[in-house]
Amino acid sequence: MVSAGRGDRWICQLVKDYGKTRPCIVVQFVQVTSESMLVIPLADGNLQPWRVAVAPSEDNGLSEAGRDRKPVAMTEKVQPVHPKRLRVRIGRLESPILAEIDDKLCLVQSLTYSGNRQ
């Protein structure tokens, strides 16, 4: 079984319409046990009000090389994947970025966040 934590960045084989292999961020709390993990895909794309720019850093495993645009976390495309689809762990997001992702997840789902961030 894959050990993936909230905020970990993985190369992941997504399913259905978004079925290509791409970097993703695990957003599910470890305390929630399930046969799947909730992830958000990353892409070099347009920054929208519901997306989060993720600046490359040594910790998160992203690099500037060959990029015209910064990677964005596509919070509107949160999806479950089976842990066997997580291929390679390549980094971990910094806490401020993960907190911004939490805020955008609430935005796209019309939720009010009232818990503790971990």
Secondary structure, DSSP 8 states (H G I E B T S, - for coil): -----TTEEEEEE--GGG-SEEEEEE-S-TTS--SSEEEEEEEE----TT-EE----TTTT---TT-SS-EEE-GGG-EEE-GGGEEEEEEE--HHHHHHHHHHHHHHHT----S---
